[in-house]
Amino acid sequence: MNKSALTQPILRDNPIMVQVLGLCSALAVTQSLLPALIMSISVITVLGFSSFVISLLRQVMPHSIRLILEMTIIASMVIIVDEVIKTVAPEVSRMLSVFVGLIITNCIVLGRAESYALHNPPAQSVLDALGNGLGYALILCTVAAVRELLAQGTVLQYPVLVTTAKGGGYHANEFMLLPASAFFIIGVLVWIIRAVARRNMTGAGESRDG
């Protein structure tokens, strides 16, 4: 079993940072960490189960209608996840609004089904789905944590920085309340990840030369 299918999408081939997929939700649900966590779990769940089912059916699925079948499988999983969230965490469901339902339009989900699950066995497809889901979750939750901390002084609503509005000394950064701030944070993360990757490549080249 190729474990790189699980590990590579987390940083080296991250779906948001490298493949530039799933940006809409990175802008829409990252104002605070809790909805970002729920959204991440939802995407991982939909990715994992849909990739597993599509991989199981890959050899009997008619090629001419494969996209319709894939979208039906993905949509069914999205509906189940959405209903579970509404039942278990109705307040978070209201915060996420339509965005859980829009997982069906997330390019990561259909992209992994088409490019990977349709051509690989179920266990390998699940690993790939988990890797891409974790890579997505890592960026989504990082952006959300930074935005919530700088905008509200909290992480998961737990006070970390006491704002001036509550008698403290921290001036809340209102820019972090805007979706555009997510672009800024993602840009910084891209720069950091690529700088680290470039340094690792340089170090590997020097060790081979030495």
C-alpha positions in Angstrom: 0.0 0.0 0.0 1.4 3.4 -1.1 1.4 5.5 2.1 2.5 8.6 0.1 -1.1 8.8 -1.1 -1.9 9.8 2.6 1.1 11.9 3.4 1.8 13.8 0.2 -1.4 15.9 0.0 -1.0 17.2 3.5 1.9 19.6 2.6 3.8 18.7 -0.5 0.7 18.5 -2.8 -1.8 20.3 -0.6 -5.2 20.7 -2.4 -5.5 24.4 -1.4 -1.9 25.6 -1.4 -0.6 23.6 -4.4 -3.6 22.5 -6.4 -5.5 25.7 -5.7 -8.8 23.9 -5.0 -11.4 24.5 -2.4 -10.6 28.2 -2.0 -14.3 29.3 -1.8 -14.8 27.6 1.6 -11.4 28.8 2.8 -12.8 32.4 2.4 -16.4 31.7 3.5 -16.2 29.6 6.7 -12.9 30.6 8.3 -14.0 33.7 10.3 -13.8 31.4 13.4 -12.3 28.0 14.1 -15.4 26.0 15.1 -17.2 26.2 11.8 -13.9 25.5 10.0 -13.4 22.4 12.1 -16.9 21.1 11.3 -16.5 21.9 7.6 -13.2 20.1 7.6 -14.7 17.0 9.2 -17.6 17.2 6.7 -15.3 17.3 3.7 -13.1 14.5 5.0 -16.2 12.3 5.6 -17.6 13.0 2.1 -14.2 12.5 0.5 -13.5 9.2 2.2 -16.9 7.6 1.7 -17.5 8.8 -1.9 -13.9 7.7 -2.9 -14.5 4.3 -1.3 -17.8 3.7 -3.1 -16.6 5.1 -6.4 -13.5 2.9 -6.3 -15.7 -0.2 -5.5 -17.9 0.5 -8.5 -15.0 1.6 -10.9 -15.0 -1.6 -12.9 -18.8 -1.8 -13.4 -19.6 1.9 -13.7 -20.5 2.7 -17.4 -17.9 5.3 -18.6 -20.6 7.3 -20.5 -22.5 8.1 -17.3 -19.7 8.0 -14.7 -19.9 11.7 -13.9 -23.7 11.5 -13.2 -23.1 8.5 -10.9 -20.2 10.1 -9.2 -22.2 13.3 -8.5 -25.1 11.2 -7.2 -22.8 9.3 -4.8 -21.2 12.6 -3.6 -24.5 14.4 -3.3 -26.0 11.5 -1.2 -23.1 11.7 1.2 -23.4 15.5 1.4 -27.1 15.2 2.3 -26.4 12.7 5.0 -23.5 14.8 6.5 -25.7 18.0 6.3 -28.6 16.3 8.1 -26.3 14.9 10.8 -24.8 18.4 11.5 -28.3 19.9 11.7 -29.3 17.3 14.2 -26.1 17.2 16.4 -25.0 20.9 16.1 -27.9 23.1 14.8 -26.1 26.3 15.8 -23.0 25.4 13.8 -25.3 24.4 10.9 -26.7 27.9 10.9 -23.2 29.4 11.0 -22.2 27.2 8.0 -25.4 28.1 6.2 -25.4 26.7 2.6 -21.7 25.8 2.5 -22.0 22.2 3.7 -24.5 21.6 0.9 -22.0 23.2 -1.5 -19.4 20.5 -0.8 -20.8 18.8 -3.8 -19.3 21.6 -5.9 -16.0 21.4 -4.2 -13.4 20.6 -6.9 -11.4 18.5 -4.4 -14.1 15.9 -4.0 -15.0 15.3 -7.6 -11.3 15.8 -8.6 -10.1 12.9 -6.4 -13.0 10.7 -7.6 -12.1 11.3 -11.2 -8.3 11.3 -11.0 -7.7 8.7 -8.3 -10.7 6.6 -7.0 -11.8 5.7 -10.5 -8.4 4.1 -11.2 -7.3 2.7 -7.8 -8.5 0.0 -5.3 -10.7 1.1 -2.4 -8.1 1.0 0.4 -5.7 3.2 -1.6 -8.5 5.5 -2.6 -9.5 6.0 1.0 -5.9 6.9 1.9 -5.8 9.4 -0.9 -9.1 10.9 0.2 -7.9 11.1 3.8 -4.7 12.7 2.8 -6.4 15.4 0.7 -9.0 15.9 3.4 -6.4 16.4 6.0 -4.4 18.8 3.8 -7.6 20.8 3.2 -8.4 20.8 6.9 -4.9 21.9 7.9 -5.1 25.0 5.8 -8.8 25.7 6.6 -8.2 25.5 10.4 -5.0 27.4 10.3 -6.6 30.3 8.5 -9.6 30.2 10.8 -7.5 30.1 13.9 -5.4 33.1 12.8 -8.5 35.1 11.8 -10.4 34.4 15.0 -7.4 35.2 17.2 -6.6 38.5 15.5 -10.2 39.6 15.0 -11.7 38.5 18.3 -8.8 37.6 20.6 -10.1 34.0 21.0 -9.5 30.5 19.7 -12.6 28.3 19.7 -14.2 31.1 21.7 -11.7 30.7 24.5 -10.1 34.1 25.4 -6.4 34.3 24.5 -6.0 38.0 23.9 -8.1 40.4 25.9 -9.4 43.1 23.5 -9.8 46.8 24.4 -13.6 46.3 24.1 -13.4 43.9 27.1 -11.0 46.1 29.1 -7.7 44.6 27.8 -4.8 46.0 25.8 -5.3 44.2 22.5 -6.7 46.2 19.6 -8.8 43.8 17.5 -7.9 43.6 13.8 -11.2 44.2 12.0 -9.6 43.4 8.6 -9.6 39.8 9.8 -13.4 39.8 9.8 -13.4 40.2 6.0 -13.1 37.2 3.6 -10.2 39.0 1.9 -8.0 38.4 5.0 -8.1 34.7 4.2 -6.4 35.4 0.9 -3.7 37.3 2.7 -3.1 34.4 5.2 -3.1 31.8 2.5 -0.5 33.9 0.6 1.7 33.9 3.6 1.3 30.1 4.1 2.1 29.5 0.4 5.3 31.6 0.8 6.3 29.7 4.0 5.6 26.2 2.5 7.5 27.0 -0.7 10.4 28.5 1.1 10.7 25.4 3.3 10.4 23.1 0.3 13.1 25.1 -1.6 15.4 24.9 1.4 14.9 21.1 1.7 15.6 20.7 -2.0 18.7 22.8 -1.7 19.9 20.8 1.3 19.2 17.5 -0.4 21.2 18.7 -3.5 24.1 19.8 -1.3 24.2 16.5 0.6 24.3 14.6 -2.7 27.2 16.8 -4.0 29.0 16.4 -0.7 
